[in-house]
Amino acid sequence: LFFELMDALVSKNLLSCLETGEKLAALPSRESLKAFCRYAAANIRHIFLIRQGLERLGSARVPEDGRDDVARYARSLAATFPRRALAVLDRTMLLVDRNVNPKLAVTDMVDSLYKLL
């Protein structure tokens, strides 16, 4: 779902982003949603490293099938996107921890990520 969301963000397709958000909100548990946020944060950190010119570090722990996608995202996104996106993901995890409705938390996350573009 992370790569689906990022593809939608990079293509600047808000409807596709929201559809992916619906899939995220439908995950079976809050722990699944928090695990997604942790996974997304790890991949965003890889994007940050690649943007800083540290390709070897940035792609070392990315699965083989996602390396090209992560490198493409790094080229396509603004330099400030990774830092701000990590803050958005942290906020989403905080909302989930505070027992906010997952659909509201995810929709807020998708909207915030889209605004960062």
C-alpha positions as CSV (number, residue, x, y, z in Angstrom):
1,L,0.0,0.0,0.0
2,F,2.9,2.3,0.6
3,F,4.1,2.2,-3.0
4,E,0.5,2.6,-4.2
5,L,0.1,5.7,-2.1
6,M,3.5,7.1,-3.2
7,D,2.7,6.5,-6.9
8,A,-0.6,8.4,-6.4
9,L,1.2,11.2,-4.6
10,V,4.0,11.5,-7.2
11,S,1.4,11.6,-10.0
12,K,-0.5,14.2,-8.0
13,N,-3.8,12.3,-8.3
14,L,-5.8,13.1,-5.2
15,L,-8.6,10.7,-6.0
16,S,-6.2,7.8,-6.2
17,C,-4.6,8.9,-2.9
18,L,-7.9,8.9,-1.2
19,E,-8.8,5.5,-2.6
20,T,-5.5,4.2,-1.1
21,G,-6.4,5.9,2.1
22,E,-9.7,4.0,2.1
23,K,-7.7,0.7,1.8
24,L,-5.5,1.8,4.7
25,A,-8.4,2.7,6.9
26,A,-9.9,-0.7,6.2
27,L,-6.8,-2.5,7.7
28,P,-7.9,-5.1,10.3
29,S,-6.5,-3.4,13.3
30,R,-5.0,-0.2,14.7
31,E,-1.7,-2.1,15.1
32,S,-1.7,-2.8,11.4
33,L,-2.2,0.9,10.7
34,K,0.7,1.8,13.0
35,A,2.9,-0.9,11.4
36,F,2.1,0.8,8.0
37,C,3.2,4.1,9.4
38,R,6.4,2.7,10.7
39,Y,7.1,1.0,7.3
40,A,6.3,4.2,5.4
41,A,8.6,6.2,7.7
42,A,11.4,3.8,7.1
43,N,11.0,4.1,3.3
44,I,10.7,7.9,3.6
45,R,14.0,7.9,5.4
46,H,15.5,5.9,2.5
47,I,14.2,8.6,0.1
48,F,15.8,11.2,2.3
49,L,19.2,9.4,2.2
50,I,19.0,9.1,-1.6
51,R,18.2,12.8,-1.9
52,Q,21.3,13.6,0.2
53,G,23.4,11.6,-2.3
54,L,23.8,8.6,0.0
55,E,22.4,6.0,-2.5
56,R,24.3,3.1,-1.0
57,L,22.9,3.8,2.5
58,G,19.4,4.7,1.2
59,S,18.9,1.6,-0.8
60,A,20.7,-0.9,1.4
61,R,17.6,-2.1,3.3
62,V,15.0,-1.5,0.7
63,P,13.6,-4.7,-0.8
64,E,15.0,-5.4,-4.3
65,D,11.6,-4.9,-6.0
66,G,11.1,-1.4,-4.4
67,R,14.6,0.1,-5.0
68,D,13.7,1.6,-8.4
69,D,10.5,3.0,-7.0
70,V,12.2,4.6,-4.0
71,A,14.9,6.1,-6.3
72,R,12.2,7.5,-8.6
73,Y,10.3,9.0,-5.6
74,A,13.6,10.6,-4.4
75,R,14.0,12.3,-7.9
76,S,10.4,13.4,-8.1
77,L,9.7,14.8,-4.7
78,A,10.7,18.2,-3.2
79,A,13.8,18.2,-1.0
80,T,11.6,19.1,2.1
81,F,9.1,16.3,1.5
82,P,10.8,13.6,3.6
83,R,11.2,15.7,6.7
84,R,7.6,16.9,6.6
85,A,6.2,13.6,5.6
86,L,7.8,12.0,8.7
87,A,6.1,14.5,10.9
88,V,2.8,13.7,9.2
89,L,3.3,10.0,9.8
90,D,4.2,10.6,13.4
91,R,1.0,12.6,13.8
92,T,-1.0,9.8,12.3
93,M,0.5,7.3,14.7
94,L,-0.3,9.7,17.6
95,L,-3.9,10.0,16.4
96,V,-4.2,6.2,16.2
97,D,-2.8,5.9,19.7
98,R,-5.4,8.4,20.9
99,N,-8.1,6.2,19.6
100,V,-9.2,8.5,16.7
101,N,-11.3,6.9,14.1
102,P,-8.8,5.3,11.6
103,K,-10.7,6.7,8.6
104,L,-10.3,10.2,9.9
105,A,-6.7,9.7,10.8
106,V,-5.8,8.3,7.4
107,T,-7.8,10.9,5.5
108,D,-5.9,13.6,7.4
109,M,-2.6,11.9,6.6
110,V,-3.4,11.6,2.9
111,D,-4.5,15.2,2.8
112,S,-1.4,16.4,4.6
113,L,0.9,14.4,2.4
114,Y,-0.8,15.7,-0.7
115,K,-0.4,19.3,0.5
116,L,3.3,18.8,0.9
117,L,3.7,18.4,-2.9
